[in-house]
Amino acid sequence: MSGAPAAHHAPLRMWLPSLMVAALGWGSSFLFIKMGLEAFTPAQVGFGRLLVGAAVLVAMVAFSRRWPHFTWKQVGAIAVVGVAMSGVPMVLIPMAEQEITSILASLLNASTPLWTALFVALLIPAERTTRAQLVGLLVGAAGIAVLVGAWDVHEFSLRGTVLMLTATAFYGIGGTLSRMLLTRVSTGPAALSMAQIGLSAVMLAPVAVLSGAPDEGAFSPTGPALWGVLALGVIGTSFAYVMFWKVVKLAGATAATSVTFVVPVVATILGIAVLGETLQWYEPIGALVVFVGVWLAGRTPPKPPPPPAATPPGAPSVDVA
């Protein structure tokens, strides 16, 4: 038969547990950030997260014995992507959580695909933007306004909202740059994550040192701050990322991106149950509108069918099995 074979994905039972692990890891990270902020500065929370995450990923790569071999040009590309993906946001998100609840931070974080669609449209001209995607961006922007309760300027934190949206914008830039710069880097996700997070930790170290001294007892094993940073690195920075890429491999990118819709649910449950936060009536409504915008912005135009091959004289005019 002619034509490319259809993609065959693994059954749900094979990849759903990995998807849930990734969602639990990323969803709980907003709680762990709040814990880390009890004694560390935002830059120190971000640096500690990256340092621990890099150490775990080094152990994973060492266990697999599949050490990557990068050229200096590839190292530079990974570093550039790392600044946007795991450098700047790791500081901005804790800064935002000093001003807003972990619930609102997680819901705003769900706008990341909107930023990715926007920067892909701006930076990758070859990928044509459809009308549905443009509508999705507008719907998503409206959803964000509802999400933060923008009509009540005296209640919502403009600074915290801007910091969080700036972090997600950097995620969008990083995702776009990774498609532009890392497509030819042939290595496993654990090794690539190790390099990206490790380089980001090195770049963030001076910022963490200059941001001030941690509070007294910050490294106490009986305090929440140390455990929050450790959990951030182990659960929310290494294992979650590896599980996500496992889902991509088993079920495809579309199924993997559904984690975007699960992460805020996990963060909301933990925010209410552990931190005693309150979910405002308009936040789930705004989140739903954002999810609709994400769905529209994530739609890709159908690829045109390949031109028919010339049929030699005497050949059958239909495909045969």
C-alpha positions in Angstrom: 0.0 0.0 0.0 1.2 3.5 -0.6 1.6 6.3 1.9 3.4 6.5 5.2 2.3 4.1 7.9 0.2 5.5 10.7 1.9 6.1 14.0 1.3 3.3 16.5 1.2 4.5 20.1 1.4 2.4 23.2 -1.8 1.6 25.1 -3.0 3.9 27.8 -2.0 1.7 30.7 1.6 1.9 29.6 2.0 5.7 29.6 -0.7 7.0 31.9 1.3 6.3 35.1 4.3 8.2 33.8 2.0 11.1 32.8 0.6 11.2 36.3 4.1 11.1 37.9 5.1 14.1 35.8 1.9 15.9 36.7 2.3 15.2 40.4 6.0 16.3 40.2 5.3 19.6 38.4 2.0 20.3 40.3 3.7 19.8 43.7 6.6 22.1 42.8 4.4 25.2 43.6 4.0 23.9 47.1 7.7 23.1 47.4 8.6 26.6 46.3 6.5 28.1 49.1 8.3 25.8 51.5 11.7 26.9 50.2 10.8 30.6 50.4 10.5 30.3 54.2 14.2 30.5 54.5 15.8 31.0 51.1 15.7 33.9 48.6 14.0 33.2 45.3 17.4 33.0 43.5 18.6 30.4 46.1 15.4 28.4 45.7 15.9 28.3 41.9 19.6 27.5 42.2 19.1 24.8 44.8 16.4 23.2 42.6 18.7 23.2 39.6 21.7 21.9 41.6 19.8 19.0 43.1 18.0 18.2 39.8 21.3 18.2 37.9 22.9 15.8 40.5 19.9 13.4 40.1 20.2 13.5 36.3 23.9 12.9 36.4 23.2 9.8 38.5 20.6 8.7 36.0 23.0 9.1 33.0 25.8 7.4 34.9 23.6 4.4 35.7 22.7 4.1 32.0 26.3 4.6 31.0 25.2 6.7 28.0 27.3 9.8 28.4 26.6 12.5 25.7 29.3 13.9 23.5 28.5 17.5 22.6 30.4 19.9 20.4 31.2 23.4 21.8 28.5 24.8 19.4 25.9 22.4 20.9 27.0 23.4 24.4 26.4 27.0 23.5 23.0 26.2 22.1 22.0 24.2 25.1 23.2 27.1 27.4 21.1 29.6 25.4 18.0 27.4 25.7 18.8 26.8 29.4 18.7 30.5 30.2 15.1 30.7 29.0 13.9 27.2 30.0 15.5 26.6 33.4 17.4 29.7 34.3 15.3 32.9 34.4 11.9 31.1 35.2 13.4 29.3 38.2 14.0 32.7 39.8 10.9 34.5 38.6 8.4 31.9 39.7 9.6 32.0 43.4 9.5 35.8 43.2 6.0 35.6 41.9 5.0 33.2 44.7 6.1 35.8 47.2 3.1 37.9 46.0 0.5 35.4 44.9 -0.8 32.0 46.0 0.6 28.7 44.7 -2.8 28.0 43.2 -2.8 31.2 41.1 0.8 30.6 40.1 0.0 27.1 38.8 -3.0 28.4 36.9 -1.0 31.1 35.2 1.7 28.6 34.5 -0.8 26.8 32.3 -0.6 29.7 29.8 2.9 28.5 28.7 1.6 26.9 25.5 0.1 30.3 24.5 3.5 31.9 24.7 5.1 29.0 22.8 2.5 29.4 20.0 3.2 33.2 19.9 6.9 33.0 19.7 6.8 30.1 17.2 4.7 32.4 15.0 7.2 35.3 15.4 10.5 33.4 15.2 9.8 30.5 12.9 8.2 31.9 9.7 8.1 28.5 8.1 5.4 27.4 10.5 2.3 29.2 9.2 -0.1 30.6 11.9 -3.7 29.7 11.3 -6.7 31.9 12.1 -7.7 29.4 14.8 -4.3 29.8 16.5 -4.6 33.6 16.5 -8.1 33.3 18.0 -6.6 30.9 20.6 -4.1 33.5 21.6 -6.8 36.1 22.1 -9.0 33.7 24.0 -6.1 32.8 26.2 -5.3 36.4 26.9 -9.0 37.0 27.9 -8.8 33.9 30.1 -5.8 35.2 31.9 -7.7 38.5 32.7 -10.5 36.5 34.2 -8.1 34.2 36.0 -6.5 37.0 38.0 -9.7 39.0 38.5 -8.4 41.9 36.5 -11.6 43.9 37.1 -10.7 44.3 40.8 -7.4 46.1 40.7 -7.3 46.6 44.5 -7.3 42.8 45.2 -5.0 41.0 42.8 -1.2 41.4 42.8 -0.1 43.1 39.6 3.6 42.5 40.4 3.1 38.8 41.2 1.0 38.3 38.0 3.5 40.1 35.8 6.4 38.1 37.3 4.6 34.8 36.7 3.5 35.7 33.1 7.1 36.8 32.4 8.3 33.4 33.6 5.9 31.6 31.3 6.9 33.9 28.4 10.5 32.7 28.9 9.3 29.1 28.9 7.7 29.9 25.5 10.9 31.5 24.2 12.9 28.5 25.4 10.6 26.0 23.8 10.8 27.9 20.5 14.6 28.2 20.7 14.9 24.5 21.5 13.1 23.8 18.2 15.4 26.1 16.4 18.8 25.2 18.0 18.5 21.7 19.4 16.9 19.7 16.6 20.3 18.3 15.6 21.4 17.4 19.1 21.0 13.6 19.0 21.0 12.4 22.6 18.6 11.0 25.1 16.3 13.3 27.2 18.0 12.5 30.5 21.4 13.5 29.0 20.1 16.6 27.4 18.2 17.6 30.5 21.4 17.0 32.6 23.4 19.4 30.3 20.7 22.0 30.2 19.9 22.0 34.0 23.6 21.7 34.9 24.6 24.7 32.8 21.7 26.7 34.1 22.8 25.9 37.7 26.3 27.2 36.9 25.0 30.4 35.4 22.6 31.0 38.3 25.1 30.3 41.1 26.5 33.9 41.2 23.0 35.3 41.4 22.1 33.0 44.3 25.3 34.0 46.2 24.7 37.7 45.7 21.0 37.6 46.6 21.7 37.6 50.3 22.2 35.1 53.1 19.6 32.4 53.9 17.7 32.8 57.1 19.0 31.1 60.2 18.2 27.4 60.3 17.6 27.3 56.5 19.7 24.1 56.3 18.1 22.5 59.4 16.8 19.0 58.6 13.8 19.7 60.8 12.7 22.8 58.9 10.5 22.9 55.7 12.8 25.1 53.6 15.6 22.5 53.0 13.1 19.7 52.3 11.2 22.0 49.9 14.3 22.7 47.8 15.4 19.0 47.9 11.9 17.9 46.7 11.9 20.5 44.0 15.1 19.2 42.6 14.4 15.5 42.9 10.6 15.4 42.1 9.9 18.6 40.2 13.1 19.0 38.1 14.5 15.6 37.3 12.0 12.7 37.6 9.0 14.8 36.3 11.0 15.8 33.2 12.2 12.2 32.4 8.6 10.9 32.9 7.3 13.5 30.5 9.7 12.5 27.8 8.8 8.9 28.4 5.2 9.8 27.6 6.3 11.6 24.5 8.1 8.5 23.3 5.3 6.1 24.1 2.2 8.1 23.3 3.3 11.1 21.2 3.6 14.8 21.9 -0.2 15.5 21.8 -0.9 13.1 24.7 2.1 14.4 26.6 0.9 18.0 26.5 -2.2 17.0 28.4 -0.1 17.2 31.5 -0.7 21.0 31.2 -4.3 20.4 32.3 -3.4 18.1 35.2 -0.7 20.2 36.9 -3.0 23.0 38.1 -5.4 20.5 39.6 -2.6 18.9 41.6 -1.3 22.4 42.7 -4.8 23.5 43.7 -5.5 20.5 45.8 -2.1 20.9 47.6 -2.6 24.6 48.0 -5.9 24.2 49.7 -5.1 21.1 51.7 -1.5 21.9 52.9 -1.1 25.7 52.6 -4.7 26.6 53.5 -5.1 28.8 50.4 -8.5 29.8 48.9 -9.6 29.1 45.4 -11.5 32.2 44.1 -14.7 31.6 42.2 -13.3 33.2 39.0 -10.0 31.3 38.9 -11.4 27.9 37.6 -13.5 29.9 35.1 -10.5 31.8 33.8 -8.4 28.6 33.8 -11.1 26.9 31.6 -11.0 29.8 29.2 -7.2 29.6 29.1 -7.4 25.9 28.3 -9.7 26.6 25.4 -7.2 29.2 24.1 -4.3 26.7 24.6 -6.3 24.0 22.6 -7.0 26.5 19.8 -3.4 27.9 19.7 -2.0 24.3 19.7 -3.9 23.3 16.6 -1.6 22.8 13.6 -2.7 23.4 10.0 -3.2 20.1 8.0 -0.3 19.3 5.8 -1.0 19.3 2.1 -1.0 15.9 0.5 2.2 15.1 -1.5 1.9 15.5 -5.3 0.9 12.3 -7.0 3.7 10.4 -8.6 3.7 10.1 -12.4 2.1 6.8 -13.4 4.1 4.9 -16.0 2.2 3.6 -19.1 0.5 0.4 -18.4 0.7 0.7 -14.6 -2.4 0.2 -12.6 -4.2 3.4 -11.6 -4.9 2.3 -8.0 -2.8 1.1 -5.2 -2.6 -2.7 -4.7 -2.0 -4.4 -1.4 
